[in-house]
Amino acid sequence: MPAFTPSELFQILTDFRRRLEAIVAYCEQIGAVPILVIPASNESGFEPNRTVLSARVSQAERAALTERFQQARALETDDPAQSQTRYRSLLDRQPDFAEAHFRLGRLLERAGAFDEAREHYIRARDLDGFPVRCRSDLAQIYLDVAARHNSILVDGSELLRARSRHGILDDELCHDAHHPSLASHLNLAQAVLDQLHKRRALGLGGEGAPAPIIDPAECAAHFQIDFQVWAGVCVKSGMYFKHSLAARYESREREAKHLRFAQAAVQIGQRLRLPEQMGIPGVGLPPPVSYRWDWWTESPPPAPGQTHRENPSSPVAISEGAKKTGVLFLGSVSASPISRKARLSSSPAGEPPPGGDPPFWQPGNVGGAFCSKMSVREWCFWLIVRAEDSDRQENDSRLLIAAFRGGVTCLIDTQRCIINRLSTNNKS
């Protein structure tokens, strides 16, 4: 089922064009300089959420396509050439099969056929039935409006493509589906400065002065991008993948990325490793020079001098790690026997909710009993509780009270995207 019908898509595009035209026209009216930036998005590191076939495709044909797709995917590791052949055959019959375009793109990229891989990645993005990235038709509206008004335009995708390793936007340039890494932000900002300088806008370029050059180290120092900031980046990136799990029929890669980012957040937050030592693309200044294409399948090694038992990425160590880093993670995957019961009842703090779960939120032991039940694969590093209704909001407050009593500072992520750094001396 697509997220919109063709008529709804037409309405969305028409409305977006109208709104963008109105914004640029108003900027011109008041003498402001409109700057349009086409949002870049991750092409190779974010799978399409949903493949949608035409309603004219029969159930029998859908079953046959599913079987052929599964056969092609099963061959990706042992016989990638044959897998490519099968994906191509499938796409000859159903050229709108988004997932097949994406899988073929990955095989081609690993084989060094970067130009063809890029074409399939873009097709997979544009055919996504539940899109969260800027499609080509939306990007074209930016181009049309900028040309009509002679506005400053920065094509984020093309700008970052020129700075990518192989002309493909990947995890090194975007932390998730479309949020740029620090290096990408700096490149986008530099492009804006260059355009302003070229037009001698905002006092730039006067008397032959050169365009300002952004120094990454100075920028990081100015904005105080330290260990805690990088830990926060990892938390938010991991949570993006966590929140998008349900959008896909098969979410193993997103689950693995969520876990990998959360493990990195703990090690970085405890200053056990530098951000750039975590082996995660785009994390650190400068980011890693090299990394595995499937970096999310690796577990971060223990910090120097640590044993496996002392590895702070293990669930048992998270409770102590939370006290050191200011980040408290609670939760488990749906397979865990207590994951569906991990919300508080109206009973007093310290008493288990219906079902007899241990009081893992008990003052002085926040996360302790809960952590001890989790294996590494089960642990999902959920940021407290999402406030979905008034009952959940009350539960949030009671978890915070328990965290204060336990002497633990924490980051709370709610559905309203509000992050509050809390400490034991907070009286509110």
N, C-alpha and C positions, 0 to 999 in steps of 0.2 A: 504494500500500500504506500503510494507516494505521500509526501508531506503536503502536496498541493496538486490541484488539477491543472491542466493546461490553461484554462480560463483564469484561474486564480494566479498562476504564474504571470500571465500577461498583465493582470491588474497590478501585481507587485512591481513589475518592471516599469509600467507606466507611472505608477505613483512615485517610485524612486526617482525617475527622471524629472518629474514635476517638482519634487521637493528639492533636488539638487540644483535645478535651474533657479528656483526661487531663492535659495541660499546665496548662490553666486551673484544673482542680480541685486540682492539686498546689499551684499558687500560692496559692489560697485556703486550703489546709490549713496552709501555713507562714506565712501572713500577708503574702505579697507582693502587689503590685498588678499584675495581668496587664494588659498593653496589647496589643491586637490591631490590627495595621495591614494592611489589605488592599492587596497590592502593586499599584501602578499600572503600566501598560504603554503602550508607544507604539502608537497606533492608526493614524495616518496615515503614519508614517515607517518602518514595518517591515512588509514584505509577508508574507502567510501563507506558511509553508514548503511546504505541500503541500495540494493539492485532492484530496479523496477522494470518489468517486461510489459509489453503491450497487452491489453485485455484480449486481443485477438489470438494470443498464444494459448493453445489448449492445455488442459491439465496433463495430458499424455506427453505433449511436447515439453512442458515444464519439467516433468519427471525425468525425461531423457536428457535435457540440458543439465539438470542437477547431477545426474550420474556422470555425464561427460566432464563436468567441472571437477567433481571429486576425483575422478581418474587423473585428470591433468595435475591437480594439486598434489596428489600422492606421489607423483613422479618428480616433483620440483628438486628434491635433494639428490636422489640417486641417478636421475636421467633428465637433467634440465633441458637438454635439446629436444627430447621427445615431449616434455611438458610444454615447451614453447609451441611445438607443432600442434598439439591438441588444443591449446588456448586459441591459436590462430584459426583452427578449424571451427571452434565454437563461435568465435567472433564473426566468422564468415556467415554463419547462420543467424546469429543474434548480435549485431553490431552495437546494441545498446546495453550489453551486459557489463555493468560498471566494474564488478569485482574481477571479472576475467581481464579487463583492461589493466587493472591495478596489478594483478598477479603476474601478467605477462610483462608489464613495465619493470617489475622487480627483477625478473629473470634477465631481461635485456640489459638492465643497468649493471648487474653483476657480471654479465658477459662483455661489458665494455661498449655496448651499442647505445650510447647515451642519447643521441638525437631521437632515435625511435622510441626509446624508453620514455623520454620526456613527453612525446606525443600521446602515448598511452596513459601516462599519469594524468595529463590534462583532461583527456577524455573521461577517465574515471572520476575526476573531480566534478566535471560539468554534468555527468550523467547521474551523480549521486541523488537518490530519491529523497534523502533527508539531509540537504546540504547545510553545512556550517561554515563553508569557505566561500570566498568571493568567486563566483562563476564568471566565465568569459563574457556572457551577455551583460552582467552588471559592470564589468570592467569597461566594456564598450561604451556604456553610458557616461562614465567618467571621461573617456576620451572625447566623446561627442560634445559634452558640455564645455570642457576645457577649450576645445577648438573654437566653439561658437563664441566664447567670451574672451579668448586669448588669455586664459588664466594660467597661473603657474601649475604645472602638473608633474608629479613624481609617480611614475609607474613602479610601484613597489616590487612587483614580481620580476619585471625586466631588470630593474636596478640590482636586486639581490641575485638574480640569475647570472649576471655578469661577474659577480663576486663569489659564486659558488664553485665547487670543485669541478663539476661536470655539466654545468648548465641546468641543474635540477635542484629545485628548492627542497631541502631535506631537514632532518632534525638539528643540524648544525645552525640553521638559519631561523627555525621556528621551534619553540619549546614543545608545542603541541600542534593543533590543527592550524592555528593562524596567529599566535602570539609571538612576536619577533624576539629573538635572543638579544643580548646586549649589543653584540657586534652588528646585528641587523639594525637595531635602533640607531646606532651611531652612523651607519651608512645612510639611513633614511634622513637623519638630521643633517648630515653633511650635504646631501643632495638638495635639501630645502635651502640651506645657506648658499650653496652655489647658484641656485636659481634666483634667489633674492639679490645676490651680488651682481649677477648678470644684468638684472633689470635696475640696478642701483636703487633698490627699495630699502626702506627702513634705515637709510643712512649708510648702507654698505656700498663699497666700490667707489666712494668719493675720492677725488684727487689721485686716481690710479692705485688705490690701496688694494692689495690682494684679498681674495676671499678668505675668511677665517677658516682655520683648520682645526678640527676637533681632535684632541689628543685623548685616546682611550684612558690612559692612566690618570690624567688630570680630571677627566670627567668622572671616573669612578671615585676619586678622592673627594671631589666637590660634592657629589651626591651621597657620600659615605656608604658606598657599596662594600660592605664588609662581610664577615662570616655569617652573621645573622640574616643579612639581606639575601645572600645566596641560599641559605637554608630555607628562607621564605619562598624564594623562587622555586626551589625543588618541591616544597609543600604544595604550592599553587599549581604547578605543572602536573604533579602527580594526581591532584584532585580533579584536574580537568579530565584526565583519562578515566578516573573513577566515575565521574558524573556521566561520561559518554558511553559507559559499558552497555547500557540497555539499548542503545541506538543500533547495535549490531547483532546479527544472529550468532556470531562467533567472536568472542572478545578476549581470547587468551593473550594476544599481544598487548592490548591496552591494560589488562590486569598486570602483566609483567612490567610494563613501563610505570604504572602507578606504584608498584612495589619498589622498583629500582629507584625512583625519585624519592620515595619516602625514606628508604634506607640511607640515601645520600644526604637527605636533610638532617638526619640524626648525626651522622659522622661529621658533617660540616658544622652543624650547630655546636657540637662538642669540641670543635677545633682539632679533631683527630687527624683530619686530612685537609689539604687545600682544595678548594672547589674544583680546580683544574686537574686534580689527581683522581677524581672520581670516575673518569672515563665516560662521562656523559657529554654528548655533543652540545656545544653552546654554553656550557656551564664553566665559569671561571674567566679570569682575565690574565693572560690570554686563554682562550678555550683550548681543549686538547688538540695537539697537532694531528694525531691519528687515533682512530677508534674502530672497533668492529662494526660492520654494518648492522649486525643484530646485537648491538650493545646492551639491549634490555634483557638479554638472556644471561648475562654475567652477574654474579653477586659481587658486591664490593669486598675486597680483601680486608682482613682485620688491620687496624692501624698498627704501625711499627711497635713491636714489643708486646703485642697482645696475643693471647692464645685464642683458639676458636671459642672456648667457653666465655672469654671476655669480650667477644665481638659485640660492639654496641648496636649492630644491626639486628641482633637476635631479639625476638619478642620479650624474652625474660629480662633483657637489659633495658628495655624501653622505659620502664617506670623510673629507674634511676637516671636514664638519659634525659627524660623530660624535665627533671628537676634542674639539670645542668644547662639545658639548651633553651628552656622557656617554651618548649613545644610538647604538648600532651596529646598523644594519639590513643584513641579508644576504638575498638571495633574488630570485626572479623568478617570473612567472606560468608556467603549464604550457606556454605556447607558446614560451618561450625554449628555445633549443637546449641550454642547460646546466642548466636547472632540475631535471631529473631526476637529474643527476649531482652536485649540489651538496652531497654528504655525503662526509666524509673516509673514506679507507680506512685500513688499519692500517699503511700506509707512513709513514716519518718525516715530520714537518712540513716543508713546503717541497717535497715531491714530489707530483705530481698523482696522483689516484686513477685506477683503470682507466678508459680512455676518453680520456686525454690532455688533460684540462682544465687550464688554467693554474693555478699555485699561488696562487689569490687569497687564501689564508689565510697566505701566507708572511710571517714576521716583518718588521715595518716597512712592510708593504704590505697590511694587512688591508682587504679590500674594494676595493682600488684597481683591479686588473685586472678584477675582477668588475663593478665599477661602470661601467667604460668600455665594457662590452659592452651595457649596458642602455639602451633608450630610455625616455622618461618613461612611456609607456603600459605598457611591460613591467615597470617597476619595481614591486614589491609590498611592499617594506619589511617583510620577515619578520624577526622577532626571533630571530636566530641559528638554533637547531635545536630542534625539539620532541623531548623525550626519550620515545620510544615503546617502547624496549627497551634492553637492556644495551649493545648496540652503539651505539645513538644516544647513550646517556649518556656513553660513552667519547668519542664524537665531540664532544659538548658540551665536555668537559674540554679536549680538544685545541684546540678553537676558542678557549676562554678563554685557554689558554696563549699561543696566537698573538696574541690581543688584548693581553695583558699585554706581550709582547715588542714589539709595535708601538706601545706607549704609548697605547693607546686604552681609555678606560673604557666600560663598556657595561651595558645592562639585559638581563637574560636572562629570558625568559618560558618556563616549562616547563609540561607538562601538569598538573603538580601546583599550578599557580598560585602558585609561589614567585617573588618578584622580589628580586634581590640587586643592589644598587648596588656595582660593583666599581671598584677604582682600581689604579694601577700600583704602589702601595706595599703592596698586599695580599699577604701572605706565604703564605696558605693554598693 
